[in-house]
Amino acid sequence: MTNVGVIGGGLIGASWAAIFSKSGFNVYVYDSHPTVFETYIKRVKLFLEELKSIDKDINIEESLDRISTNVSIEELCSKADYIQESAPEILSVKQELFARLDNLSPEHVVIGSSSSAMPISKITQNLKGQHRCIIAHPANPPHLIPCVEICPGPNTSEKTIEKAKEIFNNSGSSIVNVKKEVDGFILNRLQGALLNEAMRLYSKGYANSDEIDATIRDGLGLRWAFMGPFETIDLNAPGGIRDYMSRYGSIYTEMAKNQTEIPDWSDKMGEKLEIERRKILPENQLEGRAKKRNLLLKSLRKVKIENGEV
Ligand SMILES: NC(=O)c1ccc[n+]([C@@H]2O[C@H](COP(=O)([O-])OP(=O)(O)OC[C@H]3O[C@@H](n4cnc5c(N)ncnc54)[C@H](O)[C@@H]3O)[C@@H](O)[C@H]2O)c1
């Protein structure tokens, strides 16, 4: 496979173009709003520069030369061996796009979606080519966070799963195989569990938003950069995970009893949180903070790689 089609030239679509082009694929990008291409290459170049600080072998100019922007969806479908859809998270938009892609692309082509939470069977119901469609869900920004969840639907073929895995292995991703369809896959279910609990604690007045953030930023998050919840508890009791579970399992069982309430995601709560956040980070500093986030992510990736981790 040498040619990849990217549908959608937004934040995620630009990051995919950087990842696929630095990995040696020719990339064809389509967006229904051609004005996005006025700034697209500038953004991809920045992402490639960020990637190069992790992998010095990347050739930015050669990578950019492999990208063709503002191609028609027909041309993209005639060239691509693999297509990655990254249009907005709106079911009807994705359903319509997948129907077009299934119609326009040759049968051997695998079609992946970056959807954050929608199972592929919902996007592709009634499509002839359901067997060649799959979720390939990244975390943001994909070029700095290597995790990609590969989530087949009940009608996705084994061949499609293998082809998608080959593409993302060849792109340097860290693949998570999701065995069964579930809304939010694994990543956003874990993120959702944490966010929902943060929202409950905040709305009930246990701590302000920055203090809740600090427990992750200056606490749990430091460990989470290189180990997940199961490995964490495996190291947190002298006898490993089973010892941890027998010592502390009752604490989590008790807490789970009052963690079932639906948290307050109302607009009123959003307004309150926004006022609190804008005092800490004024609106005109949001972009600068996102740049700093990427800078720290790059440094973290470098430290991990230097220490033999992914
Ligand atoms: N931003 C994130 O944190 C994140 C993380 C992981 C996955 N995702 C998923 O990636 C997808 C894209 O998200 P994003 O953040 O890049 O959004 P975005 O709004 O930055 O980009 C979406 C792009 O799609 C284009 N578009 C709209 N309708 C289209 C159509 N019918 N055909 C082709 N292009 C169309 C828009 O012009 C825009 O350029 C979503 O499904 C989102 O859930 C986002």
Ligand as a Chemical Component Dictionary entry (heavy atoms), coordinates in Angstrom:
data_LIG
# 
_chem_comp.id                   LIG 
_chem_comp.type                 NON-POLYMER 
_chem_comp.pdbx_formal_charge   0 
_chem_comp.three_letter_code    LIG 
# 
loop_
_chem_comp_atom.comp_id 
_chem_comp_atom.atom_id 
_chem_comp_atom.alt_atom_id 
_chem_comp_atom.type_symbol 
_chem_comp_atom.charge 
_chem_comp_atom.model_Cartn_x 
_chem_comp_atom.model_Cartn_y 
_chem_comp_atom.model_Cartn_z 
_chem_comp_atom.pdbx_ordinal 
LIG N1  N1  N 0  -10.252 16.926 18.015 1  
LIG C1  C1  C 0  -10.083 15.857 18.778 2  
LIG O1  O1  O 0  -9.680  15.952 19.956 3  
LIG C2  C2  C 0  -10.342 14.486 18.217 4  
LIG C3  C3  C 0  -9.655  13.380 18.737 5  
LIG C4  C4  C 0  -9.903  12.105 18.179 6  
LIG C5  C5  C 0  -10.830 11.961 17.163 7  
LIG N2  N2  N 1  -11.493 13.065 16.690 8  
LIG C6  C6  C 0  -12.474 12.875 15.634 9  
LIG O2  O2  O 0  -11.898 13.263 14.389 10 
LIG C7  C7  C 0  -12.928 13.780 13.526 11 
LIG C8  C8  C 0  -12.529 15.146 13.025 12 
LIG O3  O3  O 0  -12.343 16.012 14.137 13 
LIG P1  P1  P 0  -11.526 17.380 14.022 14 
LIG O4  O4  O 0  -11.188 17.765 15.422 15 
LIG O5  O5  O -1 -10.441 17.257 13.002 16 
LIG O6  O6  O 0  -12.655 18.365 13.452 17 
LIG P2  P2  P 0  -12.445 19.712 12.587 18 
LIG O7  O7  O 0  -13.702 20.465 12.742 19 
LIG O8  O8  O 0  -11.154 20.367 12.959 20 
LIG O9  O9  O 0  -12.295 19.169 11.075 21 
LIG C9  C9  C 0  -13.322 18.618 10.339 22 
LIG C10 C10 C 0  -13.068 18.931 8.862  23 
LIG O10 O10 O 0  -14.031 18.218 8.072  24 
LIG C11 C11 C 0  -14.463 19.080 7.018  25 
LIG N3  N3  N 0  -15.776 18.607 6.587  26 
LIG C12 C12 C 0  -17.012 18.916 7.051  27 
LIG N4  N4  N 0  -17.962 18.206 6.384  28 
LIG C13 C13 C 0  -17.306 17.455 5.451  29 
LIG C14 C14 C 0  -17.713 16.541 4.450  30 
LIG N5  N5  N 0  -18.995 16.228 4.287  31 
LIG N6  N6  N 0  -16.764 15.993 3.664  32 
LIG C15 C15 C 0  -15.453 16.286 3.821  33 
LIG N7  N7  N 0  -14.996 17.147 4.766  34 
LIG C16 C16 C 0  -15.910 17.707 5.575  35 
LIG C17 C17 C 0  -14.478 20.464 7.629  36 
LIG O11 O11 O 0  -14.400 21.467 6.623  37 
LIG C18 C18 C 0  -13.224 20.412 8.515  38 
LIG O12 O12 O 0  -12.076 20.860 7.806  39 
LIG C19 C19 C 0  -14.224 13.731 14.335 40 
LIG O13 O13 O 0  -14.915 12.552 14.066 41 
LIG C20 C20 C 0  -13.711 13.741 15.767 42 
LIG O14 O14 O 0  -14.636 13.166 16.689 43 
LIG C21 C21 C 0  -11.248 14.320 17.170 44 
# 
loop_
_chem_comp_bond.comp_id 
_chem_comp_bond.atom_id_1 
_chem_comp_bond.atom_id_2 
_chem_comp_bond.value_order 
_chem_comp_bond.pdbx_ordinal 
LIG N1  C1  SING 1  
LIG C1  O1  DOUB 2  
LIG C1  C2  SING 3  
LIG C2  C3  SING 4  
LIG C2  C21 DOUB 5  
LIG C3  C4  DOUB 6  
LIG C4  C5  SING 7  
LIG C5  N2  DOUB 8  
LIG N2  C6  SING 9  
LIG N2  C21 SING 10 
LIG C6  O2  SING 11 
LIG C6  C20 SING 12 
LIG O2  C7  SING 13 
LIG C7  C8  SING 14 
LIG C7  C19 SING 15 
LIG C8  O3  SING 16 
LIG O3  P1  SING 17 
LIG P1  O4  DOUB 18 
LIG P1  O5  SING 19 
LIG P1  O6  SING 20 
LIG O6  P2  SING 21 
LIG P2  O7  DOUB 22 
LIG P2  O8  SING 23 
LIG P2  O9  SING 24 
LIG O9  C9  SING 25 
LIG C9  C10 SING 26 
LIG C10 O10 SING 27 
LIG C10 C18 SING 28 
LIG O10 C11 SING 29 
LIG C11 N3  SING 30 
LIG C11 C17 SING 31 
LIG N3  C12 SING 32 
LIG N3  C16 SING 33 
LIG C12 N4  DOUB 34 
LIG N4  C13 SING 35 
LIG C13 C14 SING 36 
LIG C13 C16 DOUB 37 
LIG C14 N5  SING 38 
LIG C14 N6  DOUB 39 
LIG N6  C15 SING 40 
LIG C15 N7  DOUB 41 
LIG N7  C16 SING 42 
LIG C17 O11 SING 43 
LIG C17 C18 SING 44 
LIG C18 O12 SING 45 
LIG C19 O13 SING 46 
LIG C19 C20 SING 47 
LIG C20 O14 SING 48 
# 
